[in-house]
Every structure is written in C-alpha cells, then in structure tokens.
Amino acid sequence: MATLHRPATSYRPHRPYLPYAPHIPRLPRLAPPRTRPAHRAPPARSLARDLALPLGALGAALLVTALMLTGERAHAALALAVFALLTVAVSSFARPAAVPWVALVSWMFYDGFVLNQRSDLAFQPQDRTGLLVLVLAGVMGAGCAAAVRAVRRHSAG
C-alpha cells in the first residue's frame, strides 16, 4: 500500500516554527555622540570687524572737523590723546591684520590736519612721535580685544 503525503510548498519561513513566539525587544539605536566643531567664527561681530577701518576713517575725519571748527589751533598733545583713544576704540573692533592700517589712517589725519594745518604729511620728530603713539594705541586696543575674546571663549567652552 502506498502512503500519500502532502506536496511540499516552495514557501520557507525565515525562522523555524515554534509553538510559541517569544517577544524579542528591539534595542534602541544609539546616536553618535555630538561633538563641537574645532573652531567657530564669532557670528555677530563679522560686519563690525569688516567695517572698522572705514568707520575709523570717518571718525577721524569728524574729529578733525570738530577740531577745525574750534577756530584756533588745537593743542597737539590733547589732539594726540583724543586720536589715540579713537585708534584704541577702532582697533578693538578691527581684524588683527587691519590694525596697522587703522593706526596709519589715524596718523595721517592727525599729522595732516592737526600738526601741519595744510594737509601736508611730514616726518619731523613730532610727526614720528605721533605715529609711534598711534601704532602703540592700535596694538593695545587689538591686544585688549583679543584678551577679552579669549576669556569669553574659555568661559563659554
């Protein structure tokens, strides 16, 4: 006598048949750790840093105009101190590469309109002293601004 079996199907389950199906929980996916970028550019100060030199030249021109409106020749030491303060303020916002240009523009206005009154640039001892004072003021302003940025960066990170 022959025994007949059911025909085999082409379907094969991907796992073996178990009378009970255990619940296997899925493990949560782990996201890679977030890292901070190595260098972040300051977001809000880029426009001020780009416009520092033209705004400094404008400030120097306004300062010279105010000194000329007084009618009499301004005291050179007082004018040099005011130009030094202007140079410190402008160079604290300027990019480090622009600081010598800020000091040079400030000196040109000081030398041409305060010392020589006829917009002539000279290189007498008083002119060289003014240039040295304004370059040192620019370096001081840039150094103080860099120190403030370093302290902010260190305290934030």
Secondary structure per residue as TSV (DSSP state, phi and psi in degrees):
chain	resnum	aa	ss	phi	psi
A	1	M	-	360.0	142.2
A	2	A	-	-103.5	141.0
A	3	T	-	-104.3	131.6
A	4	L	-	-98.2	132.4
A	5	H	-	-108.7	159.9
A	6	R	-	-68.1	144.7
A	7	P	-	-68.7	146.5
A	8	A	-	-76.4	141.3
A	9	T	-	-96.3	161.7
A	10	S	S	-85.0	-6.7
A	11	Y	-	-79.2	126.6
A	12	R	-	-123.2	123.2
A	13	P	-	-67.0	152.7
A	14	H	S	-76.6	-11.2
A	15	R	S	-139.0	156.3
A	16	P	-	-68.8	153.3
A	17	Y	-	-69.7	128.4
A	18	L	-	-122.2	140.3
A	19	P	S	-64.1	-25.7
A	20	Y	S	-124.4	144.4
A	21	A	-	-107.4	105.2
A	22	P	-	-70.1	145.8
A	23	H	-	-87.8	117.2
A	24	I	-	-104.6	113.6
A	25	P	-	-72.1	145.7
A	26	R	-	-82.4	137.3
A	27	L	-	-78.9	143.1
A	28	P	-	-67.8	147.2
A	29	R	-	-77.1	135.0
A	30	L	-	-93.6	125.9
A	31	A	-	-78.8	146.3
A	32	P	-	-64.4	148.5
A	33	P	-	-65.1	141.0
A	34	R	-	-81.2	130.2
A	35	T	-	-115.1	153.1
A	36	R	-	-84.8	145.4
A	37	P	-	-64.6	156.5
A	38	A	S	-67.5	-35.4
A	39	H	-	-143.3	128.0
A	40	R	-	-114.7	132.8
A	41	A	-	-79.5	142.9
A	42	P	-	-64.4	125.1
A	43	P	S	-74.3	-38.5
A	44	A	S	-94.5	-13.8
A	45	R	S	-98.8	1.2
A	46	S	H	-67.6	-39.0
A	47	L	H	-69.2	-40.9
A	48	A	H	-64.6	-35.8
A	49	R	H	-71.0	-32.3
A	50	D	H	-75.7	-31.9
A	51	L	S	-96.1	6.8
A	52	A	H	-64.5	-42.6
A	53	L	H	-66.6	-48.2
A	54	P	H	-64.9	-37.7
A	55	L	H	-69.5	-32.9
A	56	G	H	-66.7	-39.6
A	57	A	H	-65.0	-38.9
A	58	L	H	-64.8	-42.1
A	59	G	H	-63.5	-39.5
A	60	A	H	-66.3	-39.5
A	61	A	H	-65.1	-40.3
A	62	L	H	-67.0	-37.1
A	63	L	H	-65.7	-42.5
A	64	V	H	-63.7	-40.6
A	65	T	H	-62.2	-42.5
A	66	A	H	-64.8	-38.4
A	67	L	H	-68.5	-34.1
A	68	M	H	-73.8	-28.4
A	69	L	H	-73.3	-15.6
A	70	T	T	-68.1	-18.9
A	71	G	S	90.6	-28.9
A	72	E	S	-116.1	162.9
A	73	R	-	-67.1	127.1
A	74	A	-	-72.9	149.4
A	75	H	-	-65.5	127.9
A	76	A	H	-64.9	-38.0
A	77	A	H	-69.1	-40.4
A	78	L	H	-66.1	-42.5
A	79	A	H	-64.0	-38.3
A	80	L	H	-64.7	-39.1
A	81	A	H	-64.7	-41.2
A	82	V	H	-67.0	-41.3
A	83	F	H	-65.6	-34.8
A	84	A	H	-65.4	-41.2
A	85	L	H	-63.8	-40.3
A	86	L	H	-63.9	-40.1
A	87	T	H	-66.4	-40.8
A	88	V	H	-61.8	-45.0
A	89	A	H	-64.4	-44.6
A	90	V	H	-71.1	-40.7
A	91	S	H	-72.1	-18.4
A	92	S	H	-72.2	-22.9
A	93	F	H	-96.4	-20.2
A	94	A	S	-77.1	160.1
A	95	R	-	-68.5	150.2
A	96	P	G	-58.3	-32.3
A	97	A	G	-71.6	-20.2
A	98	A	G	-93.5	-6.1
A	99	V	H	-61.3	-43.0
A	100	P	H	-62.4	-33.3
A	101	W	H	-69.9	-36.5
A	102	V	H	-62.1	-45.9
A	103	A	H	-64.9	-38.4
A	104	L	H	-67.0	-42.4
A	105	V	H	-64.7	-41.7
A	106	S	H	-63.1	-41.9
A	107	W	H	-65.2	-39.0
A	108	M	H	-62.6	-40.8
A	109	F	H	-67.5	-42.4
A	110	Y	I	-64.6	-47.4
A	111	D	I	-71.3	-40.4
A	112	G	I	-75.7	-33.2
A	113	F	I	-112.4	-24.8
A	114	V	I	-94.8	-50.0
A	115	L	I	-79.6	-43.7
A	116	N	S	-104.3	-6.3
A	117	Q	S	56.5	-14.8
A	118	R	S	-115.8	21.1
A	119	S	S	57.7	34.2
A	120	D	-	-99.4	135.6
A	121	L	-	-94.7	131.2
A	122	A	-	-128.7	171.4
A	123	F	-	-133.7	53.3
A	124	Q	S	-80.6	172.3
A	125	P	H	-57.2	-37.9
A	126	Q	H	-67.2	-35.4
A	127	D	H	-67.9	-40.9
A	128	R	H	-66.1	-37.5
A	129	T	H	-63.2	-43.1
A	130	G	H	-62.4	-41.0
A	131	L	H	-63.5	-43.6
A	132	L	H	-63.1	-43.7
A	133	V	H	-62.7	-42.1
A	134	L	H	-72.9	-34.8
A	135	V	H	-66.0	-43.1
A	136	L	H	-65.2	-35.4
A	137	A	H	-65.8	-40.0
A	138	G	H	-64.4	-42.9
A	139	V	H	-65.0	-39.8
A	140	M	H	-64.5	-43.8
A	141	G	H	-63.7	-42.7
A	142	A	H	-67.1	-38.9
A	143	G	H	-65.8	-41.5
A	144	C	H	-65.6	-40.3
A	145	A	H	-66.3	-39.0
A	146	A	H	-66.1	-37.8
A	147	A	H	-65.9	-40.9
A	148	V	H	-64.2	-42.4
A	149	R	H	-64.3	-38.1
A	150	A	H	-66.5	-39.7
A	151	V	H	-66.2	-41.7
A	152	R	H	-63.9	-41.9
A	153	R	H	-66.3	-38.6
A	154	H	H	-70.4	-38.9
A	155	S	H	-75.7	-26.4
A	156	A	H	-80.4	-27.8
A	157	G	-	-114.7	360.0
